[in-house]
Each structure stands twice: as C-alpha cells, then as structure tokens.
Amino acid sequence: MKRTRVLSGYLLLFISFLLLLPGQSVSASEVYRIPIHDEVEKGLHAFLQRAFEEAEEAGAKVIILDINTPGGFVDSAQDIAKLMDETPLKTIAFINLKALSAGAFLALHADEIYMVPNGSIGAAAVIDSAGNAAEEKANSAWRTAMIQAAESSGRDPLYALAMADKSIDLPKYRAPAGELLTLSAKEALEVKYSEGTFASIDEVIEHLGLTDANVTSLDETFAEKVARFVTNPVIVPILLSIASLGLIVELYSPGFGVAGTMGLIAITLFFFGHTVAGLAGYESIILFLIGIGFIVAEFFLPGAIAGIIGLGLIIGSILLAGGNVVHMGISVLIALLVAIVGMVIIVKFFGKKIKIFNKMILTDATDTASGYVSNVNRVELIGKLAKSMTPLRPSGTIMMDGERIDAVTEGGYVDAGKTVKIIKVEGSRTVVRAVQEGEELA
C-alpha cells in the first residue's frame, strides 16, 4: 500500500507538472527585442514561436533578434528561419558578439543585419554529433540553404557559400581554399552582409528612427529554459537512461526509494520539456500512461502479452514526443542498453532478486530441508516386534501394542498370525521381516 500511495502521489505531480505551460501576456509595443542565445535547438524554436505570436498580437512593427550563438542543429535552425520568413513584421538581426553556423543562417533570414564592433558571422559547416564533417548529402543541402538565405535578403550568395564550403577561395577575408569564411563587423559591412555597426541595441533603435517607440524585451520563462535544456539531443538519452535505470534498480529494491524517485523525475522532465517545446502533445502522455497501466497489469495476468504491449506503448509515446524520430530512436536504444547492462550487473555481481514480486509470488518451499514433511516419520518403531493380522503379499496389516499399522515385507510372503520385525520406516511406509524361529526370544 505504501508503494501504491507513493506512486499515486508522483503520478499527480507528473500530471500537474505537465500542465504548467508558459502563459502569454500581450502588451502594446512597437519594438520587440527577442534573444537568440546559446545553442539553436527545438526548445529555442518553441520560445521564438511564442514570442513572434505575442509581437504580432501586440501590433508591433519591428522584431529585433539579439543574436549571440555558436550555432546548433540544422533542423531547428530551418524551423526558426521558416518562422522568420512567415512573419509579416520586419525582422532585424543584431549580432551581439557572434552568429556562427546556424546563427549565421538565421541572421541571413532577417531583413537587416547589424553588428557590434567586435562581432563575427560565418563558419557554418555542418558537423555530426561526434564533431566530424557531415556526409556530402547533408553538406550539399546545407550549402543550398545558405545560398537561398543570402538571396532572400538580397545579399551576394558567394560569401554565404564560403561560410559553408571550404573549397571557396577568399584569401582577402582570411578564407583561402580549405578554410571556412568568418566575417568581422567591418568585413561584413564591406560585403553588404551588415547594414551598420553599433555598440548596443539602443543605438540600432535610434538608427531605425524608433527612439520614442515602446520596447518590450522578451525573455524565456523558467519552463522554457527547462524545455530548452531537456530537449537538447545530448540530454534526451541521459534522461531516458536515468529513467530506465531507476526503474530497474527499483524492481530489485524493497519499498520505493531514491532510484525510483530519480527515474520518475527524469521521465517527468522529459515529457514536460517536450510538451513546453511544442514537440509532444497530450496524446503522447496518455499513451505513456496507458503503457504503464499495461506493465502493472502484467504483474497480475498470465503470459507476457500485457507487458509487451505496455513496453511498446511506452516506446511509441517517447518516439511520438520527439521532433526527430531517428534521434529519439537512438536515445531509446541507448536507454534500453543502459537498463540491460544495469540488470546484468545487479543480478550477476550483486545477486539481487526482484523484490516487487515477493508479495505476488509464493516463494516458501515445503521441503524436508525447511522442516516440512508429508507424514510423520516414526523411526521409533524400528526394531520392534509385531503380529501380522493379515497375510502380507507383500503388503498387509500388522498389530503392535494394540495399534493397526499398514506394512510391507522385504519381498517375501508372510502368513497371518506370524511374528514380524519392523526393520525400516520411510514416512508412511513401514517395512517388516518375518522373525525366524528363535529370533523372537533373542
């Protein structure tokens, strides 16, 4: 009952946590300053989507993107770029130090670009999760995307291509063949990849003639910050591994402890972050809870059908919650591998058994070693004499001190009324032998 109450409490916390979605507060402002800091990933896209919607509803004229990012993930950058292209508002990219890789791609989708004096833009090659150059197919698609981004804002696509392609030779800008192009603020202004160099956003606003405009600075809510962290492709497999390993350790532990708590917190953070980021809907959460129900039912039903269905539903809900099925599938495989390794270590090296089954499975053994016997073993009868009441062929009945006892001979025939000697007792089996003449008196 204690375990059930604890799980119920965590389930209510799980649902309540998922309902804490960021709200919207719309105020009338002409200029919205929106930060694009740190990595470009799915959580950032969810924040920018909310920010753009709020700016449009407030009747803003200009969105200034405060960019300072080392880059990020291609699919997330493309989603954000689509958001920038579709908004009817004027978008300004203010590079407040660096706009590298995906950051450069986003800056090129803005209507105008401004930079701080020590700002930089470029170095936009695609790399894989291991930090190596991506395959040619991905590079080709990305180079095309960079060219289109430059052309969409009326800029020379050669420099955008040089940011993504090492084969372009631009020695004048420290980018000979074999090096990626990264432009300083002065160089960007020279090649028309910047409309001006200013020390702050306030100077940009003054340059735009919006000095008297109301300026609203939007920042991420706590929920959005959590979402950006937990939806990072590096963090997702870690969370799922903690959740799976916590469940495995909990199965081999009495009661409900630290491991189970960590597992529940990890899976709650996973769904909360993906819900806030707009990647997971309530259908994936419901699917996950149904899967848990099937897993619990497996403890009380014969066979393994309910457990297999439950595991399938849980994996399906996790895949459904992610923005990229391939990345999420890899994360699930990593989590399963961690769970299997954890189970092997617990069983083989620590000799643990699953404690949760102790209340559902009878583990007591009624064997002789445990003190259980099916019949009283009357060893005190061995060596005593009795009379055969019936012929023993070889089984029959004997009488000893007024007690009738079922007996069997060693194999020979003994007539009724003969004296016999009890030579062995094995549970309910009493073995006798006919007493030879003279043996009775011995």
C-alpha positions in Angstrom: 0.0 0.0 0.0 2.9 2.4 0.8 4.4 1.8 -2.7 1.0 2.5 -4.3 0.5 5.7 -2.3 3.9 7.0 -3.3 3.4 6.1 -7.0 0.0 7.8 -6.9 1.5 10.9 -5.5 4.2 11.0 -8.1 1.6 10.5 -10.8 -0.4 13.5 -9.6 2.9 15.5 -9.5 3.7 14.3 -13.1 0.3 15.5 -14.5 0.4 18.8 -12.6 4.0 19.5 -13.8 3.0 18.9 -17.4 0.1 21.4 -17.1 2.5 24.2 -16.1 2.8 25.6 -19.7 4.0 29.1 -20.2 1.3 31.7 -20.4 1.1 34.7 -22.7 0.9 38.4 -21.7 0.3 40.7 -24.6 1.3 44.4 -24.2 1.1 47.2 -26.8 4.7 47.8 -28.0 6.1 48.8 -31.4 9.5 47.0 -30.9 10.1 43.6 -29.5 13.6 42.5 -28.5 14.0 38.7 -28.6 17.2 36.9 -27.6 18.7 34.1 -29.6 21.5 33.0 -27.2 23.3 29.7 -26.6 22.6 26.7 -28.9 20.0 26.7 -31.6 17.6 23.7 -30.8 14.0 22.7 -30.6 13.4 24.5 -27.3 14.5 27.8 -28.8 12.1 27.4 -31.7 9.2 26.9 -29.2 10.2 30.1 -27.4 10.6 32.1 -30.6 7.2 30.9 -31.9 5.5 32.2 -28.7 7.5 35.5 -28.9 6.6 36.1 -32.6 2.9 35.4 -31.9 2.9 37.8 -28.9 4.6 40.5 -31.0 2.1 40.1 -33.8 -0.8 40.2 -31.4 0.6 43.3 -29.8 0.7 45.1 -33.1 4.5 45.5 -33.1 6.3 47.0 -36.1 9.8 45.5 -35.6 11.3 42.4 -34.1 15.0 42.8 -33.1 16.7 39.4 -32.7 19.6 39.8 -30.1 21.9 37.1 -31.6 24.8 35.6 -29.7 25.1 31.9 -30.5 27.8 29.4 -31.5 25.3 27.6 -33.7 23.2 24.5 -33.2 21.1 22.0 -35.0 20.2 22.3 -38.7 16.6 21.1 -38.4 15.9 23.6 -35.6 17.5 26.5 -37.5 15.4 25.7 -40.5 12.2 25.7 -38.4 13.2 29.1 -36.9 14.1 30.5 -40.4 10.6 29.5 -41.6 9.1 31.3 -38.7 11.1 34.4 -39.6 10.1 34.2 -43.3 6.4 33.9 -42.5 6.1 36.7 -40.0 4.6 39.9 -41.5 6.8 42.0 -39.1 10.2 43.5 -40.0 13.0 41.4 -38.6 16.3 42.9 -37.5 19.3 40.7 -36.6 21.6 42.4 -34.1 24.7 40.2 -33.8 25.7 41.0 -30.2 29.1 39.2 -30.4 28.8 36.1 -32.7 26.5 34.5 -35.1 28.2 31.3 -36.2 27.0 28.2 -38.1 23.2 28.1 -37.6 23.4 31.6 -36.1 24.7 33.0 -39.4 22.0 31.1 -41.3 19.3 32.8 -39.1 20.9 36.2 -39.4 20.8 36.0 -43.2 17.0 35.4 -43.0 16.5 38.8 -41.3 15.5 41.8 -43.3 18.5 43.8 -41.9 21.7 42.8 -40.0 23.6 45.0 -37.6 26.7 44.0 -35.6 28.7 45.2 -32.6 32.2 46.3 -33.4 33.8 43.0 -32.3 31.1 40.9 -33.8 31.5 38.0 -36.2 29.4 36.0 -38.6 30.1 32.8 -40.5 31.8 29.3 -40.0 28.7 27.5 -41.0 29.8 24.0 -42.0 27.6 21.0 -41.0 29.1 18.6 -38.4 27.7 15.4 -36.9 27.2 14.6 -33.2 30.8 13.5 -32.9 32.2 16.8 -34.2 33.2 15.5 -37.6 32.2 16.8 -41.0 28.8 15.6 -42.1 28.3 13.4 -45.2 28.2 15.1 -48.6 24.5 14.8 -48.9 23.8 16.8 -45.8 26.6 19.3 -46.7 25.1 19.9 -50.2 21.6 20.6 -48.8 23.1 23.0 -46.2 25.1 24.9 -48.8 22.0 25.3 -50.9 20.1 26.6 -47.8 22.8 29.1 -47.1 22.8 30.4 -50.7 19.0 30.8 -50.6 19.2 32.6 -47.2 21.5 35.2 -48.7 19.5 35.6 -51.8 16.3 36.0 -49.9 17.7 39.2 -48.3 19.3 40.4 -51.5 22.9 39.6 -50.5 25.8 38.1 -52.6 25.4 34.3 -52.1 29.2 33.8 -52.7 30.0 34.7 -49.1 27.3 32.6 -47.6 28.6 29.7 -49.7 32.1 30.3 -48.5 30.8 30.1 -44.9 29.7 26.6 -45.5 32.1 25.4 -48.2 35.9 25.1 -47.6 36.6 24.9 -51.3 35.7 28.6 -52.0 38.9 30.7 -52.2 38.6 34.1 -50.5 42.1 34.9 -49.2 41.2 38.6 -48.8 39.0 37.7 -45.9 41.3 35.1 -44.3 39.4 32.3 -46.0 41.7 30.6 -48.6 40.7 27.3 -50.1 40.4 24.8 -47.2 39.2 27.4 -44.7 35.6 28.5 -43.8 34.7 32.1 -44.1 34.1 34.2 -40.9 33.5 37.9 -41.4 34.3 40.6 -38.8 31.9 43.5 -38.4 34.0 45.7 -40.7 34.2 43.0 -43.4 30.5 42.2 -43.2 29.7 45.9 -43.7 32.1 45.9 -46.7 30.5 42.9 -48.5 27.0 44.2 -47.5 26.3 41.4 -45.0 25.6 44.1 -42.5 23.8 47.4 -42.6 25.8 49.0 -39.9 28.0 48.6 -36.8 26.6 49.8 -33.4 27.6 49.2 -29.8 24.1 48.4 -28.5 20.5 47.7 -29.4 19.6 51.2 -28.2 21.8 52.7 -30.9 20.2 50.4 -33.5 16.7 51.5 -32.4 17.8 55.2 -32.7 19.2 54.5 -36.2 15.9 53.0 -37.2 14.1 56.2 -36.1 12.2 54.3 -33.3 13.6 56.2 -30.3 10.2 57.1 -29.0 8.7 53.6 -29.6 7.7 51.3 -26.7 10.3 48.5 -26.5 9.4 45.1 -25.0 12.2 42.8 -24.1 11.0 39.2 -24.0 12.9 36.5 -22.1 12.4 32.9 -21.7 10.2 31.7 -18.9 11.5 29.2 -16.4 9.5 26.4 -18.1 11.0 27.4 -21.5 14.5 27.3 -20.1 13.9 23.8 -18.7 12.4 22.8 -22.0 15.5 24.1 -23.9 17.7 22.1 -21.6 15.9 18.8 -21.6 15.1 18.7 -25.3 18.8 19.0 -26.2 19.6 15.9 -28.2 22.6 15.3 -25.9 20.4 15.5 -22.7 17.5 13.3 -24.0 19.3 9.9 -23.9 20.7 10.8 -20.5 17.2 11.5 -19.1 15.8 8.3 -20.6 18.8 6.3 -19.3 18.2 7.6 -15.8 14.5 6.8 -16.1 15.1 3.2 -17.3 18.0 2.5 -14.9 15.9 3.9 -12.0 13.1 1.6 -12.8 15.4 -1.5 -13.0 17.1 -0.7 -9.7 13.7 -0.1 -8.0 12.5 -3.5 -9.1 15.4 -5.1 -7.3 14.9 -3.0 -4.1 12.4 -3.2 -1.3 9.9 -0.4 -1.0 10.2 2.8 -3.0 13.5 4.8 -2.8 16.0 7.1 -4.4 16.3 5.2 -7.6 12.6 5.2 -8.3 12.3 8.9 -7.4 15.1 9.8 -9.8 13.5 7.7 -12.6 10.2 9.4 -12.2 11.7 12.9 -12.1 13.7 12.1 -15.3 10.7 10.8 -17.3 8.6 13.8 -15.9 11.2 16.3 -17.1 11.4 14.5 -20.5 7.7 14.9 -21.2 7.4 18.3 -19.5 10.2 19.7 -21.6 8.9 18.2 -24.9 5.4 19.4 -24.1 6.5 23.0 -23.4 8.7 22.9 -26.6 5.6 22.0 -28.6 7.1 18.7 -29.6 4.8 16.4 -27.5 1.1 16.6 -27.3 -1.2 15.2 -24.6 -1.7 12.1 -26.8 1.9 11.0 -26.2 1.4 11.5 -22.4 -1.8 9.5 -22.4 -0.2 6.8 -24.5 2.7 6.6 -22.0 0.3 6.3 -19.0 -1.7 3.6 -20.8 1.6 1.7 -21.4 2.4 2.0 -17.6 -1.1 0.5 -16.9 -0.4 -2.5 -19.1 3.0 -3.0 -17.4 1.3 -3.0 -14.0 -1.4 -5.4 -15.3 1.4 -7.8 -16.4 2.1 -8.5 -12.7 -1.4 -9.9 -12.2 -2.1 -11.6 -15.6 -0.6 -14.8 -17.0 1.7 -14.7 -20.0 3.7 -11.7 -21.2 1.2 -10.1 -23.7 0.3 -7.2 -21.4 3.9 -6.4 -20.7 4.9 -6.5 -24.3 2.0 -4.2 -25.3 2.9 -1.9 -22.4 6.5 -1.7 -23.4 5.5 -1.0 -27.0 3.2 1.8 -26.0 5.8 3.4 -23.8 8.4 3.3 -26.5 5.8 4.6 -29.0 4.9 7.5 -26.7 8.6 8.5 -26.4 9.1 8.4 -30.2 6.0 10.4 -30.7 7.2 13.0 -28.2 10.4 13.8 -30.1 10.8 16.1 -33.0 13.1 13.7 -34.8 12.2 10.0 -34.8 15.7 8.9 -35.7 17.4 10.8 -32.9 14.7 9.7 -30.5 15.0 6.1 -31.6 18.8 6.2 -30.9 18.0 7.7 -27.5 15.6 4.9 -26.7 18.1 2.2 -27.8 20.8 3.8 -25.5 18.3 3.8 -22.6 17.4 0.2 -23.2 21.1 -0.8 -23.4 21.8 1.0 -20.1 18.8 -0.8 -18.5 20.0 -4.2 -19.7 23.6 -3.6 -18.5 22.3 -2.4 -15.2 20.1 -5.5 -14.8 23.1 -7.8 -15.6 25.3 -6.0 -13.0 22.6 -6.2 -10.3 21.9 -9.9 -10.9 25.4 -11.2 -11.7 27.6 -9.1 -9.4 25.2 -8.3 -6.5 23.0 -11.4 -6.7 19.8 -9.4 -6.3 16.3 -10.6 -7.0 13.2 -8.7 -7.9 11.6 -7.7 -4.6 8.3 -6.4 -6.1 7.3 -10.0 -7.0 7.6 -11.2 -3.3 4.1 -10.1 -2.5 2.6 -11.7 -5.6 4.5 -15.0 -5.9 4.7 -17.7 -3.3 8.4 -18.2 -2.5 8.2 -20.6 0.5 9.3 -24.1 -0.2 7.7 -27.1 1.7 10.7 -29.3 1.5 12.4 -31.5 4.1 15.3 -29.1 4.4 12.9 -26.4 5.5 11.3 -28.7 8.1 8.3 -29.8 6.1 7.2 -33.5 5.9 4.1 -35.0 4.3 3.9 -37.7 7.0 5.3 -38.3 10.5 8.4 -40.4 10.2 8.0 -42.9 13.1 11.6 -44.0 13.4 11.0 -45.2 17.0 9.2 -48.3 15.6 12.4 -49.7 14.0 13.5 -52.9 15.7 10.1 -53.6 17.4 8.1 -56.8 17.0 4.5 -57.1 15.9 1.9 -59.7 14.7 0.7 -59.9 11.1 -3.1 -59.6 11.2 -3.5 -60.4 7.5 -1.3 -62.2 5.1 1.5 -60.0 3.8 1.7 -60.5 0.0 3.9 -58.4 0.4 1.6 -55.7 1.9 -1.0 -56.1 4.6 -1.7 -55.1 8.2 0.2 -55.8 11.4 -0.7 -55.2 15.0 1.7 -53.7 17.6 0.7 -52.9 21.1 -3.0 -52.7 20.0 -2.2 -50.4 17.0 -3.0 -51.4 13.5 -0.2 -50.5 11.1 -0.1 -50.9 7.3 3.1 -52.7 6.4 5.1 -54.3 3.6 7.6 -57.1 3.6 11.0 -57.0 2.1 9.5 -59.0 -0.8 8.6 -62.4 0.6 5.2 -63.8 1.7 4.2 -63.8 5.4 1.1 -65.7 6.6 -1.3 -64.2 9.1 -0.6 -64.6 12.8 3.2 -64.6 12.4 5.7 -62.5 14.3 7.4 -59.8 12.3 10.1 -57.3 13.0 10.0 -53.7 11.8 13.3 -53.0 10.0 12.6 -49.7 8.2 10.3 -46.7 8.4 10.1 -44.2 5.5 7.2 -41.8 6.0 4.0 -43.8 5.8 5.9 -46.9 4.5 6.7 -49.5 7.2 8.9 -52.4 6.1 8.9 -55.7 8.1 10.6 -59.0 8.0 9.4 -62.4 9.3 11.1 -63.4 12.6 12.8 -66.7 12.3 12.4 -69.4 15.0 14.5 -68.4 18.0 14.9 -64.8 16.9 11.8 -63.7 18.7 13.4 -64.7 22.1 16.7 -63.1 21.3 
